[in-house]
Every structure is written in C-alpha cells, then in structure tokens.
Amino acid sequence: MNRITVLDDYQGVVSRLDAARLLDGIDARLQVLHEPIDTEAALIAALRGTRCLVLIRERTTITAAVIASLPELELIVQTGRLAGCIDLDACARHGVEVRDGSGNPIAPAELTWALILAASRRLVPYVRQLDAGRWQRSAERREDEALGTVLHGRTLGIWGYGRIGARVASFGRAFGMRVIAHGREGSRGAAEQAGDHFVADRQRFFSQADVLSLHLRMTPDTRHIVTAEHLAAMPPHALLVNTSRAELVAPGAVLNALAAGRPGFAALDVFENEPTGVQAYLSHPRILCTPHLGFVEHDTYEAYFENAFAHVKTFLHENPHAN
C-alpha cells in the first residue's frame, strides 16, 4: 500500500480535517507525524517507505542527503508556496516530483493586526498579572509599569505592500492611522493607488513609524535586510512587528535594539531555528512572542490540505504503481 506522510502536525489536526476525506477510497495509508524531528538520520528513518510526502510550510528541511536516502519517495507536496526548504536540484536528479499550493493573505494579516493591538495595549502583561491576583496591573513592580497606547492618530509603516501588507494597511486606515509604505516600485504603485504615502528613504521610513510591520518575501536579497542602523532610527516608543520571516532581520539586531531603547517594543511570530530559537526572546518584558501562527487556523489548513491531498490523489491515480 502507498504511504503518504505528513510531517510536523503539531496540533494533531490534519487527519480530522474535511480535506483528509479526499484520500478515502484510494490505495494509500496516511501517516501523520506530530513532533519535530531534530536530526537528518532520524528524519530519514521516519520517512522510510514513504512514497508521497506532504510538508506543512517550511517546518522541516528536505536536503539532498534525505532525498538520496529515500528511494521510494516520488512526490513532495509543499503546503503554501514553494520555499527554500526543499532541495529542488536533488529532487530533479532522483526523479522526485514537487508540487506546491497557494498562499492566502487573510490569516497572516489578521494575526499581524492581533499582535499590533495586543502589544499596543499590553494585553499579555495585564492578563499575566491578573492571573497573579493583581488588578489592572501590567508589571509586578509599579516602577516597571507602563500604560498601553491607542492606534488612532499614529503612523503605521508597511514594508512590502503586497497582498498581506496591503490588507494590514487597510486595517490601519480603519483604525484611524496614517499609513506609510516602503519597498520596491510595486509597493510604491500599490500604496499610492490606495491613497497611502510612499517613503523611499529607508532611514526616514523607520524614523516616522510608530508601528512598523514587515511583509517581505524571504529571498537572498532580503536576508538580513533590516539592520541595526534601521532599528536605531525608530522612535523610543515604537513597535516593530514581524510575522514574515525572522531572517529578514540581522542576527541579534532586535534584542540589541531593544536594549539600546530604539524601538521600545517588538511583536514577533517568527524566529530563526524554530522552535528552539524562540527561547532568547521569551523572557524579554517588551517582546510579545507567538509560535509562528500566521497561517495556523482552520480555514487555511483546510485550503492547504485540500490542495495538497488533491495533488497526492492525482499523482497516485496517474502513477498507481511505485517505480
């Protein structure tokens, strides 16, 4: 029987999705693995006998060594858009087909706005202190207290005015914020068409934003594109938000910038070397951390896996026998 393996289903929900019913009646067994696999050797062992592999975004890297060690593997499906987690050259050499899906801006844009609201009004510190029996407090000591702020009348900076960035910008306008944008010419045109102001100078863009949200694709050109110098230009009260990719920011730059006082706060949904990479940020009193939840919600999962399992079903229909 054909084996279909799904990696990194942290919540254990994939087999319960309506999309999983697409596999009913086909000659295949669905194997869903829940925990992260830390080593290449363990990954190879876990995937032995797998003919079709489904990846949940970029949670696991499929290297040339992994592909070479799995002669039964014939199809890899990436939920969402293809990213850099699959060695495509190795797949071509070993005859492994690769398919991907499509992205959806709704879930990541809504999470971005949830982080902006929560960080601006200090919701998590207030909830923690309430759990500890302290009413209307955000810190154990009064000398550490700070009031939250409203968004109305403040400036929202969007770096990368694509589908997600444009949606976040629309939320900002609805809340009475002034929206400024930065990025390539495509961002300029989209921002100006929406009535938002485009700021071409990067330092000036950082210096004007009360809330600055990153919405860039991860490419060789954008890796570490946000530098310590950029962050140092932000106002002391400003909030940096990253729900895109941790690697957009230079290593250590966020923690160093907060220690220097510019910006004053950060809200992060992405970290280098997830999940362990979050540890350096968790205890910081001015950072709100979430565990890469941008796409993690029911409708997005249903869409991702409807697409992924349709690819698998078509492949097995067209290739009923293993090579």
C-alpha positions as a printed Julia matrix, in Angstrom:
323×3 Matrix{Float64}:
   0.0    0.0     0.0
   1.19   3.53   -0.81
   2.32   5.51    2.2
   1.54   9.23    2.45
   3.42  11.01    5.23
   2.61  14.43    6.69
   5.33  15.98    8.85
   5.08  18.4    11.79
   1.34  18.35   12.53
   1.97  19.94   15.92
  -1.71  20.18   16.88
  -2.66  16.72   15.61
  -5.47  18.08   13.42
  -4.62  17.02    9.87
  -6.34  13.63    9.92
  -9.51  15.28   11.27
  -9.77  17.9     8.53
 -12.54  17.61    5.95
  -9.75  17.74    3.35
  -8.45  14.37    4.54
 -11.6   12.76    3.13
 -10.11  13.32   -0.33
  -7.93  10.29    0.39
 -10.87   8.0     1.18
 -11.08   5.03   -1.15
  -7.57   5.23   -2.59
  -4.88   2.6    -2.12
  -2.86   4.55    0.43
  -2.19   4.85    4.15
  -1.91   8.27    5.75
   0.85   8.6     8.33
   0.85  11.87   10.28
   3.85  12.73   12.45
   3.41  15.35   15.15
   6.74  16.14   16.79
   9.68  17.99   15.2
  12.46  15.65   14.04
  15.81  17.08   15.05
  18.35  15.11   13.04
  18.71  14.13    9.41
  19.22  10.49   10.35
  16.02  10.43   12.38
  14.13  12.09    9.55
  15.34   9.51    7.05
  14.32   6.72    9.4
  10.87   8.21    9.93
  10.27   8.6     6.18
  11.4    5.16    5.01
   8.71   3.63    2.84
   7.07   6.98    2.12
   6.0    7.48   -1.49
   4.25  10.85   -1.09
   5.47  13.44    1.42
   3.41  16.46    2.48
   5.18  19.36    4.21
   3.47  21.94    6.39
   5.16  25.06    5.13
   8.89  25.23    5.97
   8.86  23.38    9.28
  11.27  20.69    8.03
  14.12  21.0     5.52
  14.37  18.24    2.92
  18.03  18.09    1.92
  19.8   16.28   -0.88
  21.01  13.66    1.6
  17.46  12.97    2.75
  16.2   12.64   -0.83
  19.06  10.36   -1.82
  18.32   8.09    1.15
  14.64   7.59    0.27
  14.42   5.61   -2.98
  10.67   5.04   -2.51
   9.95   8.79   -2.41
   8.33  10.01   -5.64
   6.3   13.11   -4.7
   6.78  16.04   -2.3
   3.93  18.49   -1.81
   4.58  21.81   -0.1
   1.56  23.43    1.52
   1.54  27.09    0.58
   4.08  28.47   -1.84
   7.37  26.73   -2.53
  10.11  27.99   -0.25
  13.75  27.16    0.26
  13.19  24.1     2.44
  13.32  21.56   -0.44
  16.46  20.82   -2.46
  14.83  21.04   -5.88
  18.01  20.09   -7.77
  18.26  16.86   -5.78
  14.59  16.15   -6.46
  15.22  16.53  -10.19
  18.24  14.23  -10.06
  16.32  11.5    -8.25
  13.07  11.84  -10.19
  11.03  13.19   -7.29
   8.15  15.38   -8.42
   7.43  18.56   -6.43
   4.11  20.35   -6.16
   3.04  23.38   -4.17
  -0.13  25.27   -3.33
  -1.1   28.88   -2.96
  -0.96  31.42   -0.19
  -3.78  33.36    1.42
  -3.26  36.81    2.94
  -6.22  36.74    5.33
  -4.87  34.69    8.23
  -1.39  36.29    8.45
  -2.82  39.78    8.06
  -5.34  39.2    10.85
  -2.66  37.75   13.13
  -0.45  40.75   12.42
  -3.23  43.06   13.5
  -3.94  40.97   16.59
  -0.29  41.34   17.6
  -0.34  45.08   16.96
  -3.43  45.52   19.15
  -2.18  43.18   21.88
   1.28  44.75   22.04
  -0.01  48.32   21.89
  -2.48  47.78   24.74
  -0.12  45.45   26.68
  -2.77  42.75   26.87
  -0.47  39.84   27.68
   1.26  41.53   30.64
  -2.14  42.6    32.01
  -3.51  39.06   31.71
  -0.43  37.6    33.41
  -0.73  40.0    36.32
  -4.46  39.34   36.58
  -3.72  35.61   36.83
  -1.36  36.51   39.71
  -4.15  38.39   41.51
  -3.13  41.94   40.57
  -5.97  44.04   39.19
  -5.27  46.46   36.32
  -1.53  45.94   36.54
   0.94  45.02   33.8
   4.03  44.57   35.98
   4.77  43.17   39.41
   6.55  46.36   40.49
   4.93  49.76   39.97
   8.21  51.27   38.85
   8.09  48.87   35.89
   4.55  49.82   34.88
   3.77  51.39   31.5
   0.42  52.29   30.02
  -0.67  50.95   26.66
  -1.45  53.21   23.73
  -4.25  53.55   21.19
  -3.52  53.29   17.49
  -5.78  56.12   16.28
  -3.75  59.09   15.08
  -0.46  57.21   14.96
   1.63  56.19   11.95
   1.71  52.64   10.62
   4.69  51.7     8.44
   4.32  48.83    5.97
   7.5   47.47    4.38
   6.29  45.32    1.5
   2.9   46.43    0.16
   1.82  43.08   -1.3
  -1.36  41.16   -0.56
  -0.67  40.84    3.17
   0.87  44.28    3.61
  -2.0   45.97    1.77
  -4.53  44.19    3.97
  -2.72  45.26    7.15
  -2.62  48.81    5.78
  -6.4   48.73    5.3
  -6.81  47.7     8.96
  -4.62  50.63    9.96
  -6.72  53.09    7.99
  -9.89  51.65    9.56
  -8.39  52.37   12.98
  -7.6   55.96   12.07
  -3.89  55.52   11.48
  -1.76  57.33    8.93
  -0.2   54.67    6.7
   3.21  54.96    5.09
   4.81  52.34    2.85
   8.29  51.33    1.76
   9.66  48.79   -0.68
  10.13  48.31   -4.38
   8.29  50.05   -7.19
   5.41  47.58   -6.97
   4.87  48.64   -3.36
   5.01  52.29   -4.36
   2.33  51.87   -7.0
   0.01  49.78   -4.8
   0.39  52.14   -1.82
  -0.22  55.28   -3.83
  -3.22  53.73   -5.54
  -4.68  53.01   -2.07
  -4.06  56.6    -1.02
  -1.14  55.84    1.29
   2.14  57.73    1.34
   5.26  56.03   -0.02
   8.55  56.84    1.72
  11.52  55.96   -0.49
  14.24  56.77    2.02
  14.65  53.77    4.34
  16.0   55.62    7.39
  13.24  58.2     7.11
  10.66  55.43    6.83
  11.89  53.79   10.04
  12.05  57.11   11.86
   8.45  58.05   11.02
   6.69  54.81   12.03
   5.04  54.37   15.43
   4.25  50.81   14.38
   6.38  49.17   11.68
   5.31  45.87   10.15
   7.48  43.73    7.86
   5.83  41.96    4.91
   8.67  40.87    2.65
   9.35  37.59    0.9
  12.45  35.73    2.08
  15.0   35.78   -0.76
  18.8   36.09   -0.92
  18.29  39.82   -1.49
  16.07  40.32    1.57
  18.04  38.15    4.03
  19.17  40.43    6.91
  17.88  43.45    5.01
  16.76  45.06    8.29
  19.9   46.24   10.04
  20.76  47.61   13.48
  21.08  51.06   11.88
  17.49  50.9    10.64
  16.13  49.86   14.04
  18.12  52.6    15.77
  16.22  55.16   13.68
  12.88  54.15   15.19
  11.32  56.27   17.95
  11.76  55.01   21.54
   8.02  54.33   21.85
   7.75  52.47   18.51
   6.67  48.87   17.95
   8.4   46.53   15.46
   6.21  43.69   14.15
   7.49  40.69   12.2
   5.09  37.98   11.05
   7.02  37.3     7.82
  10.46  35.74    8.31
  12.95  36.1    11.14
  15.85  36.07    8.69
  14.74  39.42    7.27
  16.4   40.99   10.33
  20.12  40.85   11.04
  21.01  38.3    13.74
  20.75  39.74   17.23
  19.55  43.1    15.94
  16.14  43.08   17.66
  17.47  42.26   21.12
  20.33  44.74   20.77
  17.99  47.47   19.54
  15.58  46.98   22.44
  18.49  47.1    24.88
  19.5   50.41   23.3
  15.93  51.73   23.61
  15.02  52.06   19.93
  12.44  50.76   19.21
  10.75  50.32   22.54
   8.78  47.15   21.77
   8.57  44.19   19.4
   5.9   41.64   18.46
   7.33  38.55   16.78
   5.67  35.49   15.26
   8.79  34.15   13.53
  12.19  33.1    14.82
  15.42  31.67   13.45
  15.81  27.94   14.06
  12.23  27.33   15.13
  11.06  26.14   17.54
  14.12  26.39   19.81
  15.11  29.84   18.55
  12.24  31.49   20.42
  13.93  30.92   23.79
  16.15  34.0    23.52
  13.07  36.23   23.29
  10.53  34.69   25.65
  11.59  36.33   28.88
  12.01  39.83   27.46
   9.44  42.16   29.06
   8.98  44.25   25.91
   8.61  41.47   23.34
   5.33  39.72   22.56
   6.07  36.27   21.12
   3.71  33.89   19.34
   4.68  30.45   17.93
   4.55  31.13   14.16
   0.76  31.24   13.98
   0.41  33.37   10.85
  -1.13  30.54    8.8
  -2.24  28.32   11.69
  -6.03  28.48   11.66
  -8.81  26.2    10.47
  -9.8   27.7     7.11
  -6.19  28.0     5.96
  -5.42  24.42    6.95
  -8.47  23.16    5.09
  -7.43  25.06    1.97
  -3.79  23.96    2.25
  -4.6   20.29    2.65
  -7.43  20.22    0.13
  -4.85  21.38   -2.39
  -2.1   19.08   -1.1
  -4.2   15.93   -0.95
  -5.65  16.68   -4.39
  -2.07  16.7    -5.71
  -1.43  13.37   -3.98
  -4.65  11.8    -5.27
  -3.94  12.9    -8.85
  -0.38  11.59   -8.65
  -1.45   8.18   -7.35
  -4.2    7.96   -9.96
  -1.72   8.7   -12.75
   1.04   6.56  -11.19
  -0.7    3.63   -9.49
   2.47   1.56   -9.2
   5.67   2.55   -7.46
   8.74   2.95   -9.65
